């Protein structure tokens, strides 16, 4: 097999969570007097919440994120894997592939969310946003992961649902799979090495 290491984004790639994230960030920003259409938040999911809020001019973004974490935790029971994700992960692990996640969440956010998703929580490779200076779309998070876990760049795939994920893969010189089941309909993935319409397509790509 060409690929031995499969790294995933989490939100809207493994877990159907982008809608909730956008809703809570918008509500927090609205509370601070900054009103931006929810579609603009959704377009930016894949970046850290701090980056999104600061782009929109939310001065008290720290306060928004504190409330966001509380409300996200209260609504976490509404989150689910996308259909086919659990079977895909089982199939990849059965092929003796190395599987991990590279996320724009910090460690606190990650631990809270994945307490409901034990497959992700048990992954041996986890890179959170607070481990590198620059988050996605920088290639730093993926490059950090390659170096820390001694992964061969040419044998590694990154799977994500956003343009930011694709840009991060390009910047890290790692092949990219567009997870189209979680992506925005108008997202342009023409520069992706692969496009997957459903999770099972990932298994086919690596076989």
Kinemage of the C-alpha trace (Angstrom):
@kinemage 1
@onewidth
@group {chain A} dominant
@subgroup {mainchain}
@vectorlist {calphas} color= white
{ca unk a 1} P 0.000 0.000 0.000
{ca unk a 2} L 1.207 3.497 -0.824
{ca unk a 3} L -0.106 5.029 2.420
{ca unk a 4} L 0.626 3.798 5.928
{ca unk a 5} L -0.520 6.798 7.975
{ca unk a 6} L -4.014 8.321 7.807
{ca unk a 7} L -4.569 11.577 9.693
{ca unk a 8} L -8.005 13.141 10.081
{ca unk a 9} L -9.518 16.483 10.871
{ca unk a 10} L -12.305 16.003 13.438
{ca unk a 11} L -15.128 18.530 13.050
{ca unk a 12} L -17.311 17.802 10.048
{ca unk a 13} L -14.915 15.089 8.911
{ca unk a 14} L -15.415 12.455 11.601
{ca unk a 15} L -18.082 14.181 13.717
{ca unk a 16} L -21.094 16.099 12.404
{ca unk a 17} L -20.394 19.187 14.501
{ca unk a 18} L -19.842 22.238 12.283
{ca unk a 19} L -23.450 23.398 12.543
{ca unk a 20} L -23.354 23.443 16.331
{ca unk a 21} L -19.962 25.169 16.395
{ca unk a 22} L -21.109 27.904 14.008
{ca unk a 23} L -24.337 28.438 15.960
{ca unk a 24} L -22.589 28.811 19.317
{ca unk a 25} L -19.837 31.084 18.019
{ca unk a 26} L -22.409 33.327 16.357
{ca unk a 27} L -24.543 33.517 19.496
{ca unk a 28} L -21.494 34.465 21.539
{ca unk a 29} L -20.414 37.141 19.063
{ca unk a 30} L -23.965 38.505 18.857
{ca unk a 31} L -23.912 38.849 22.647
{ca unk a 32} L -20.791 41.002 22.265
{ca unk a 33} L -22.517 43.210 19.688
{ca unk a 34} L -20.915 41.732 16.568
{ca unk a 35} L -23.563 40.337 14.226
{ca unk a 36} L -22.343 38.318 11.251
{ca unk a 37} L -24.503 35.862 9.241
{ca unk a 38} L -24.156 32.273 10.397
{ca unk a 39} L -23.135 31.256 6.853
{ca unk a 40} L -19.906 33.221 7.319
{ca unk a 41} L -19.109 31.233 10.460
{ca unk a 42} L -19.815 27.967 8.698
{ca unk a 43} L -17.426 28.875 5.889
{ca unk a 44} L -14.634 29.291 8.407
{ca unk a 45} L -15.084 26.127 10.451
{ca unk a 46} L -11.747 24.367 10.330
{ca unk a 47} L -9.922 27.294 11.871
{ca unk a 48} L -9.628 27.882 15.649
{ca unk a 49} L -12.538 29.758 17.187
{ca unk a 50} L -10.194 32.539 18.282
{ca unk a 51} L -9.125 33.150 14.680
{ca unk a 52} L -12.722 33.299 13.446
{ca unk a 53} L -13.896 35.648 16.190
{ca unk a 54} L -10.943 37.998 15.828
{ca unk a 55} L -11.458 38.146 12.062
{ca unk a 56} L -15.004 39.343 12.700
{ca unk a 57} L -13.773 42.000 15.142
{ca unk a 58} L -14.977 40.446 18.386
{ca unk a 59} L -12.851 42.251 20.981
{ca unk a 60} L -13.878 40.088 23.917
{ca unk a 61} L -13.319 36.831 22.070
{ca unk a 62} L -11.953 35.186 25.225
{ca unk a 63} L -15.314 35.668 26.939
{ca unk a 64} L -17.093 34.220 23.928
{ca unk a 65} L -14.904 31.106 23.987
{ca unk a 66} L -15.505 30.590 27.712
{ca unk a 67} L -19.260 30.609 27.142
{ca unk a 68} L -18.824 28.547 23.976
{ca unk a 69} L -17.070 25.735 25.858
{ca unk a 70} L -19.798 25.610 28.485
{ca unk a 71} L -22.604 25.541 25.924
{ca unk a 72} L -20.783 23.113 23.654
{ca unk a 73} L -20.387 20.707 26.574
{ca unk a 74} L -24.094 21.030 27.390
{ca unk a 75} L -25.055 20.214 23.788
{ca unk a 76} L -22.479 17.526 23.133
{ca unk a 77} L -25.049 14.764 23.386
{ca unk a 78} L -26.462 16.038 20.072
{ca unk a 79} L -23.251 15.246 18.178
{ca unk a 80} L -22.817 12.037 16.196
{ca unk a 81} L -20.323 10.387 13.893
{ca unk a 82} L -21.182 10.696 10.226
{ca unk a 83} L -22.697 7.470 8.887
{ca unk a 84} L -19.925 5.045 8.010
{ca unk a 85} L -17.151 6.654 10.072
{ca unk a 86} L -16.942 3.954 12.745
{ca unk a 87} L -16.804 1.168 10.155
{ca unk a 88} L -14.162 3.065 8.177
{ca unk a 89} L -11.950 3.504 11.245
{ca unk a 90} L -12.356 -0.164 12.142
{ca unk a 91} L -11.387 -1.166 8.589
{ca unk a 92} L -8.309 1.075 8.571
{ca unk a 93} L -7.124 -0.258 11.917
{ca unk a 94} L -7.682 -3.821 10.710
{ca unk a 95} L -5.272 -3.026 7.847
{ca unk a 96} L -2.576 -2.188 10.439
{ca unk a 97} L -2.500 1.436 9.368
{ca unk a 98} L -1.485 4.234 11.723
{ca unk a 99} L -4.518 6.436 12.364
{ca unk a 100} L -4.614 9.799 14.129
{ca unk a 101} L -6.129 13.283 14.241
{ca unk a 102} L -4.815 16.797 13.614
{ca unk a 103} L -7.386 19.308 14.816
{ca unk a 104} L -7.902 23.046 15.256
{ca unk a 105} L -9.248 22.388 18.756
{ca unk a 106} L -6.998 22.997 21.728
{ca unk a 107} L -6.422 20.167 24.183
{ca unk a 108} L -9.185 21.230 26.579
{ca unk a 109} L -11.746 21.364 23.774
{ca unk a 110} L -10.516 18.054 22.380
{ca unk a 111} L -10.781 16.229 25.698
{ca unk a 112} L -14.305 17.500 26.324
{ca unk a 113} L -15.598 16.574 22.884
{ca unk a 114} L -14.025 13.167 22.448
{ca unk a 115} L -15.156 11.931 25.836
{ca unk a 116} L -18.279 11.043 23.842
{ca unk a 117} L -16.283 9.437 21.023
{ca unk a 118} L -13.986 6.775 22.507
{ca unk a 119} L -12.566 5.638 19.154
{ca unk a 120} L -11.068 9.094 18.652
{ca unk a 121} L -10.058 9.432 22.288
{ca unk a 122} L -7.985 6.244 22.063
{ca unk a 123} L -6.094 7.221 18.909
{ca unk a 124} L -2.320 7.057 19.459
{ca unk a 125} L -1.712 10.227 17.437
{ca unk a 126} L -3.410 13.454 18.494
{ca unk a 127} L -2.214 16.935 17.540
{ca unk a 128} L -4.205 19.844 18.972
{ca unk a 129} L -3.965 23.508 18.012
{ca unk a 130} L -2.012 24.523 21.119
{ca unk a 131} L 0.974 22.368 20.155
{ca unk a 132} L 2.129 24.626 17.309
{ca unk a 133} L 2.552 28.375 16.891
{ca unk a 134} L 0.443 28.592 13.750
{ca unk a 135} L -2.814 26.642 13.225
{ca unk a 136} L -4.261 25.371 9.951
{ca unk a 137} L -4.137 26.475 7.136
{ca unk a 138} L -0.466 26.566 8.091
{ca unk a 139} L 1.275 23.268 7.478
{ca unk a 140} L 2.827 23.388 10.959
{ca unk a 141} L 0.304 21.103 12.719
{ca unk a 142} L 0.747 18.328 10.144
{ca unk a 143} L 4.528 18.780 9.942
{ca unk a 144} L 4.725 18.689 13.745
{ca unk a 145} L 2.784 15.421 13.703
{ca unk a 146} L 5.072 13.866 11.105
{ca unk a 147} L 8.151 14.782 13.089
{ca unk a 148} L 6.862 13.919 16.556
{ca unk a 149} L 5.529 10.503 15.567
{ca unk a 150} L 8.212 9.710 12.969
{ca unk a 151} L 5.772 9.387 10.070
{ca unk a 152} L 7.038 9.260 6.490
{ca unk a 153} L 5.634 12.256 4.633
{ca unk a 154} L 5.186 10.382 1.353
{ca unk a 155} L 3.236 7.615 3.107
{ca unk a 156} L 0.851 9.942 4.922
{ca unk a 157} L -2.643 11.124 3.948
{ca unk a 158} L -4.587 13.933 5.566
{ca unk a 159} L -8.399 13.809 5.400
{ca unk a 160} L -10.467 16.951 5.928
{ca unk a 161} L -13.630 18.748 4.883
{ca unk a 162} L -12.449 22.330 4.387
{ca unk a 163} L -10.262 24.438 2.144
{ca unk a 164} L -8.171 25.178 5.244
{ca unk a 165} L -7.468 21.457 5.607
{ca unk a 166} L -6.437 21.224 1.970
{ca unk a 167} L -4.162 24.254 2.294
{ca unk a 168} L -2.552 22.790 5.422
{ca unk a 169} L -1.860 19.542 3.573
{ca unk a 170} L -0.310 21.403 0.659
{ca unk a 171} L 1.845 23.491 2.987
{ca unk a 172} L 3.030 20.322 4.721
{ca unk a 173} L 3.599 18.518 1.381
{ca unk a 174} L 1.203 15.723 2.348
{ca unk a 175} L -1.439 14.219 0.047
{ca unk a 176} L -4.993 15.317 0.813
{ca unk a 177} L -8.396 13.636 0.699
{ca unk a 178} L -11.453 15.899 0.570
{ca unk a 179} L -14.161 14.485 2.846
{ca unk a 180} L -17.045 15.662 0.693
{ca unk a 181} L -19.698 14.205 2.993
{ca unk a 182} L -18.956 16.999 5.491
{ca unk a 183} L -17.817 19.772 3.148
{ca unk a 184} L -19.736 22.810 2.042
{ca unk a 185} L -21.399 22.112 -1.346
{ca unk a 186} L -19.490 24.878 -3.144
{ca unk a 187} L -16.051 24.060 -1.730
{ca unk a 188} L -13.448 23.850 -4.498
{ca unk a 189} L -11.284 20.759 -4.054
{ca unk a 190} L -9.885 20.560 -7.573
{ca unk a 191} L -6.342 20.612 -6.155
{ca unk a 192} L -6.965 17.701 -3.779
{ca unk a 193} L -5.206 14.447 -4.620
{ca unk a 194} L -8.425 12.558 -3.821
{ca unk a 195} L -12.106 13.300 -3.256
{ca unk a 196} L -14.179 10.930 -1.132
{ca unk a 197} L -17.962 10.996 -1.349
{ca unk a 198} L -18.391 8.734 1.674
{ca unk a 199} L -16.149 7.327 4.421
{ca unk a 200} L -15.808 3.941 2.743
{ca unk a 201} L -14.048 5.665 -0.160
{ca unk a 202} L -11.115 6.299 2.190
{ca unk a 203} L -10.646 2.556 2.585
{ca unk a 204} L -10.603 2.159 -1.196
{ca unk a 205} L -8.028 4.915 -1.605
{ca unk a 206} L -5.517 3.287 0.733
{ca unk a 207} L -5.998 -0.306 -0.405
